[in-house]
Amino acid sequence: MEFKDFLPSFLNFNKPQPKSASAKGTIVFEQQLQRVRQDASKYKMAVTSAESPLYPNRFLLTQTYQQIVLDGQIQSAMLQRKMRVLSQKFHIKNSSGEVDEDKTDLLNQQWFYDFINLALDSMYWGFTTIQFSPIVDSKFLNVEEIPRIYVVPELDLIRSNTATITEGVKFTEKPYSNWCLGIGKKRDLGMLMKLAPYVIWKNNAMGAWAEFAEIFGVPIRITKTDVRDETMRKNAENMMKNMGVATWSVLDLQDNFELLEASRTDSFNVFDKMVERCNSEISKIILGQTGTTDEKSFSGSAEVHGDIANQIGKQDMLWMQFVVNGQLLPMMNRLGFGFDGLKFEFDLSENLSVVEQAKIDAAFMPYVKFNKEYLEEKYSIELDEVIENTTDKVAVKLKNLYS
């Protein structure tokens, strides 16, 4: 008997994987990760377990992250940062710097977009293992993340179940290395580790705020009676209970009910400022600034914040180029895609807006004769033959149109 014979059938990779389809090598997992309400003590325990030098286990941390990413501020900031990479054009170039259109089209597919999206997730979740399968018509039909609760990055291991740390298969060894890629540093726990405390504090503040609104936002109803009949008192209680969701009470005539409240009228600011501060800290961690997520941003500071966001976007694209050229293309070459000697690059050329380009063209029109085809293509308009003595009029119209 060999070790593979003890593994579940969906983890038994004893046969070589064909180039045409890797379905036989697909790792399938069916265990559901239960969502659990998070607090500071659970977060600390999860980080301690994940950072253990002897038996690192990210199960609890993944459970924490699963709740953290539901936060609206995190979703917005993550999407904003990822869009800068996912929406960027790219090329495959040869050693001479010339664009290989055929190979570029080979990557310009849904599966490659999915790969970049999952690879970017490693910035937030930490080390991410991605598997590809199968290959049909020179493209991967499926790209998916191997559930992190099964992955032990420090050991290059995909464990057979969540109860063990050392048993499973090595995704860095053949045949799995032909279909799996590990993205990120092995001991990196991701940006969500820094974000988790702020989301926990924010949720606590919002929960307390909701309780505050429930108690002080709706008038409290009180019934006083000296009736001792249980049936009549029960009827009074039912009446109060069915009147709405506000707090209610049934008291004796001599009972005294007192509700203490702070004298200040802006008590809600205690919660609102806490939520606002947590949101701003979340934006700073993910985007490096707050000007592109918060409404209160002046033109001068917004420009500075926009520049920071652009620099972070370029940094992410440079990192993604390293991932594609250093990991994805070599794996694809092993599968016969033929990317030898080719290089992946994002198109970082600056493109002026139509308005900015129109202002420049209008400034040159009195001195330079413009090509008709250029004007029609650039501004999506139809022109008759350009008459030289009407150049000034065209320049004025173009300037007025885009000013």
C-alpha positions in Angstrom: 0.0 0.0 0.0 1.2 3.5 -0.8 0.4 6.8 0.7 -1.8 7.8 -2.2 -4.0 4.8 -1.6 -5.1 6.4 1.7 -6.1 9.7 0.1 -9.7 10.4 -1.0 -10.3 9.7 -4.6 -10.4 13.4 -5.6 -6.8 13.8 -4.3 -5.3 10.8 -6.0 -3.0 12.1 -8.8 -1.2 8.9 -9.6 -1.5 9.3 -13.4 0.3 11.8 -15.6 -1.9 14.6 -16.7 -2.6 15.0 -20.5 -2.0 18.3 -22.2 -5.4 18.3 -23.8 -7.3 18.2 -20.5 -6.2 18.3 -16.9 -9.6 17.2 -15.4 -8.0 14.1 -13.9 -5.7 16.4 -11.9 -8.2 18.9 -10.7 -8.3 19.2 -6.9 -11.8 19.2 -5.7 -12.9 20.3 -2.2 -16.4 20.1 -0.8 -16.0 21.2 2.9 -17.8 24.5 3.7 -16.1 27.1 5.8 -18.6 28.2 8.4 -19.0 31.9 9.0 -18.4 32.9 12.7 -18.8 36.2 14.3 -15.4 37.7 15.0 -14.0 39.6 17.9 -10.6 40.7 19.1 -9.8 37.5 21.0 -10.7 35.3 18.1 -8.6 37.4 15.8 -5.6 37.2 18.1 -6.0 33.4 18.3 -6.2 33.1 14.6 -3.1 35.1 13.9 -1.1 33.1 16.6 -2.2 29.9 15.0 -1.2 31.0 11.5 2.2 32.3 12.6 3.1 29.1 14.5 6.7 28.1 13.4 6.1 24.4 13.9 2.5 23.8 13.0 1.2 26.8 11.0 -2.6 26.6 10.5 -4.6 29.3 8.6 -8.0 27.8 9.2 -9.1 30.2 11.9 -7.5 33.2 10.0 -9.3 32.3 6.8 -12.5 32.1 8.8 -11.8 35.6 10.1 -11.0 37.0 6.7 -14.2 35.5 5.3 -16.1 37.9 7.5 -13.8 40.8 7.2 -14.2 41.1 3.4 -17.9 41.6 3.7 -17.3 45.2 4.9 -18.4 47.8 2.4 -15.3 50.0 2.8 -12.9 47.1 2.2 -14.9 46.0 -0.8 -14.9 49.5 -2.3 -11.1 50.0 -1.7 -10.1 46.6 -2.9 -12.2 46.9 -6.1 -10.8 50.4 -6.8 -7.2 49.1 -6.4 -7.7 46.0 -8.5 -9.5 47.8 -11.3 -6.3 49.8 -12.1 -4.7 46.5 -13.0 -7.6 44.5 -14.4 -8.6 47.3 -16.8 -5.1 47.9 -18.1 -4.1 46.8 -21.7 -1.2 44.5 -22.1 1.1 43.1 -24.8 3.3 40.1 -25.4 6.6 41.2 -26.9 9.6 39.4 -28.3 13.3 40.1 -27.5 13.3 42.9 -30.0 10.5 44.7 -28.3 8.0 44.0 -31.0 4.4 43.0 -30.1 3.4 39.4 -30.9 -0.3 39.9 -31.7 -1.1 36.1 -31.8 0.4 35.4 -28.4 -1.2 38.6 -27.0 -4.6 37.3 -28.2 -3.9 34.0 -26.6 -3.8 35.7 -23.2 -6.6 38.2 -24.0 -9.2 35.7 -22.7 -11.5 35.3 -19.7 -9.3 32.7 -18.0 -6.4 35.2 -17.9 -8.6 37.9 -16.4 -9.7 35.4 -13.8 -6.0 34.5 -13.1 -5.0 38.2 -12.6 -8.0 38.7 -10.3 -7.1 35.7 -8.1 -3.4 36.7 -8.1 -4.3 40.2 -6.9 -6.2 38.6 -4.0 -3.0 37.3 -2.6 -2.2 40.9 -1.6 -5.1 40.8 0.7 -5.5 37.1 1.8 -1.9 36.2 1.7 -0.4 33.3 -0.2 -2.8 32.0 -2.8 -2.7 28.7 -4.7 -4.3 28.7 -8.2 -5.1 25.7 -10.3 -5.8 25.5 -14.1 -7.9 23.0 -16.0 -8.5 21.8 -18.6 -6.9 23.0 -21.9 -9.3 23.2 -24.9 -8.6 25.1 -28.1 -5.3 26.5 -26.7 -6.8 28.1 -23.6 -7.7 27.1 -20.0 -11.4 26.5 -19.5 -11.2 27.0 -15.8 -9.0 28.9 -13.4 -9.8 28.7 -9.7 -8.4 29.2 -6.2 -7.6 26.1 -4.1 -9.4 26.8 -0.8 -6.9 28.4 1.6 -8.0 26.2 4.5 -6.4 23.2 2.7 -3.1 25.0 1.8 0.0 25.0 4.0 2.3 27.4 2.1 5.2 26.9 4.5 5.3 23.2 3.5 4.2 23.6 -0.2 1.4 21.3 0.9 -2.2 20.8 0.0 -3.5 18.8 2.9 -6.0 16.0 2.6 -8.2 17.5 5.3 -8.4 20.4 7.7 -7.5 18.3 10.7 -4.0 17.5 9.6 -1.0 19.7 9.0 1.6 17.4 7.4 -0.4 15.0 5.3 -1.3 15.8 1.7 0.3 16.4 -1.7 3.1 18.8 -2.7 1.8 21.3 -5.3 5.3 22.2 -6.3 6.1 18.7 -7.5 5.0 17.1 -10.8 2.4 16.5 -12.0 0.7 19.2 -9.8 3.3 21.9 -10.6 2.2 21.7 -14.3 -1.3 22.9 -13.2 -0.9 24.8 -10.0 0.8 28.1 -9.1 1.5 29.5 -5.7 1.3 33.3 -5.7 2.9 35.5 -3.0 5.3 34.9 -0.1 4.8 31.8 1.8 4.6 33.4 5.3 2.7 36.5 4.2 -0.7 36.7 5.9 -2.0 39.4 3.7 -3.3 42.9 4.1 -6.5 41.7 5.7 -4.4 40.9 8.9 -3.9 44.7 9.3 -7.4 45.5 8.3 -9.2 43.0 10.6 -8.9 45.0 13.9 -10.5 48.1 12.3 -13.4 46.1 10.9 -14.0 44.4 14.3 -14.0 47.8 16.0 -16.2 49.3 13.3 -18.7 46.5 13.6 -18.7 46.9 17.4 -19.4 50.6 17.1 -22.2 50.1 14.6 -23.7 47.4 16.8 -23.6 49.8 19.8 -25.0 52.6 17.6 -27.9 50.3 16.5 -28.7 49.5 20.1 -28.5 53.2 21.0 -30.9 54.1 18.2 -33.3 51.3 19.3 -33.4 52.6 22.9 -33.2 56.3 22.5 -34.4 56.8 18.9 -38.0 55.5 19.5 -40.0 56.7 22.5 -40.3 54.1 25.3 -43.9 53.0 26.1 -44.8 52.5 29.8 -48.1 51.1 31.2 -48.7 51.6 34.9 -51.5 49.6 36.7 -52.4 48.2 40.1 -54.3 45.3 38.7 -53.2 42.0 40.2 -55.2 39.8 37.9 -52.6 37.8 35.9 -54.9 37.5 32.8 -55.4 41.3 32.7 -51.7 42.0 33.2 -50.8 39.5 30.5 -53.3 41.3 28.1 -51.6 44.6 28.9 -48.2 43.1 28.1 -49.4 41.6 24.9 -50.9 45.0 23.9 -47.6 46.7 24.5 -45.6 44.0 22.7 -47.8 44.1 19.6 -47.7 47.9 19.2 -44.3 48.0 17.6 -40.6 47.4 18.1 -39.9 50.1 20.6 -39.0 49.3 24.2 -41.9 48.8 26.6 -42.6 48.0 30.2 -45.6 47.2 32.4 -45.2 48.6 36.0 -47.1 49.0 39.2 -48.3 52.4 40.1 -45.7 52.8 42.8 -42.8 51.6 40.6 -40.3 54.1 39.3 -38.8 53.8 35.9 -35.8 56.0 35.0 -33.8 56.1 31.8 -30.5 57.9 32.1 -29.1 59.6 29.0 -26.2 61.9 28.3 -27.2 65.6 28.3 -25.4 66.3 25.0 -27.5 66.2 21.9 -24.8 64.8 19.6 -24.2 61.5 21.3 -24.4 59.7 17.9 -21.0 61.3 17.0 -19.3 58.9 19.5 -20.3 56.0 17.1 -20.2 58.0 13.8 -16.7 59.3 14.4 -15.5 55.8 15.3 -16.9 54.3 12.1 -15.5 57.2 10.1 -12.0 56.8 11.6 -12.0 53.1 10.9 -13.1 53.7 7.3 -10.3 56.2 6.8 -7.7 53.8 8.3 -8.9 51.0 6.0 -8.5 53.3 2.9 -5.0 54.3 4.0 -3.9 50.7 4.3 -5.3 49.6 1.0 -5.0 52.7 -1.2 -2.4 54.7 0.7 -4.8 57.7 0.9 -8.4 58.6 1.5 -9.1 61.2 -1.2 -10.4 58.7 -3.8 -12.9 57.1 -1.3 -14.1 59.8 1.0 -16.5 62.6 -0.1 -14.7 65.4 1.8 -11.7 66.0 -0.5 -10.5 69.4 -1.8 -9.2 69.8 -5.3 -5.6 70.3 -4.2 -5.4 67.4 -1.9 -7.5 65.2 -4.2 -4.9 65.6 -6.9 -2.1 64.5 -4.5 -4.2 61.5 -3.4 -4.9 60.7 -7.1 -1.2 60.7 -7.8 -0.6 58.3 -4.8 -3.3 56.0 -6.2 -1.7 56.0 -9.6 1.7 55.2 -8.2 0.3 52.2 -6.2 -1.5 51.1 -9.4 1.8 51.1 -11.3 3.5 49.2 -8.5 0.8 46.5 -8.7 1.2 46.2 -12.4 4.9 45.9 -12.1 4.4 43.1 -9.5 1.9 41.4 -11.8 4.4 41.5 -14.6 6.9 39.6 -12.4 4.3 37.0 -11.6 3.2 36.4 -15.2 6.8 36.4 -16.6 8.3 34.5 -13.7 5.6 31.9 -13.0 2.6 31.8 -15.4 4.5 31.8 -18.8 7.1 29.2 -17.7 4.2 26.9 -16.6 2.5 27.5 -19.9 5.7 26.7 -21.7 5.8 23.3 -19.9 2.4 22.6 -21.3 3.4 23.5 -24.9 2.0 27.0 -25.3 5.2 28.3 -26.9 6.0 31.5 -25.0 9.8 30.9 -25.0 11.7 34.2 -25.5 8.5 36.3 -25.1 7.7 38.8 -22.3 4.5 40.1 -20.9 4.2 43.9 -20.4 1.3 46.2 -19.4 0.8 49.2 -21.8 1.7 52.1 -19.5 1.7 54.7 -22.3 -0.1 57.9 -21.3 -3.3 58.6 -23.3 -4.7 62.1 -23.4 -8.4 62.6 -23.1 -10.4 63.8 -26.1 -10.8 67.2 -24.5 -7.1 67.6 -23.8 -6.1 66.4 -27.3 -8.7 68.8 -28.9 -7.2 71.8 -27.1 -3.7 70.8 -28.4 -5.0 70.3 -32.0 -6.9 73.6 -32.0 -3.7 75.4 -30.9 -1.8 74.0 -33.9 -4.5 74.4 -36.6 -3.6 77.9 -37.6 -0.1 76.8 -38.4 -0.4 73.1 -39.5 -2.6 71.4 -42.0 -4.2 68.3 -40.4 -4.9 65.1 -42.1 -8.6 64.5 -42.7 -8.5 60.8 -41.7 -6.8 61.7 -38.4 -9.6 64.2 -37.5 -12.4 61.8 -38.4 -10.9 58.9 -36.5 -9.8 61.0 -33.4 -13.1 62.8 -32.9 -15.6 60.4 -34.6 -16.9 63.0 -37.0 -17.3 63.1 -40.8 -15.6 66.0 -42.6 -15.8 67.3 -46.1 -12.5 68.3 -47.8 -10.5 70.6 -45.5 -10.1 74.0 -47.2 -7.0 75.8 -46.2 -8.5 79.2 -45.6 -11.1 77.7 -43.2 -8.5 76.3 -40.9 -8.9 79.1 -38.4 -12.7 78.6 -38.3 -12.2 74.8 -37.7 -9.8 75.6 -34.9 -12.2 78.0 -33.3 -15.1 75.5 -33.5 -13.0 72.6 -32.2 -11.8 74.8 -29.3 -15.3 75.9 -28.4 -16.6 72.4 -28.7 -14.2 70.9 -26.1 -13.6 74.0 -23.9 
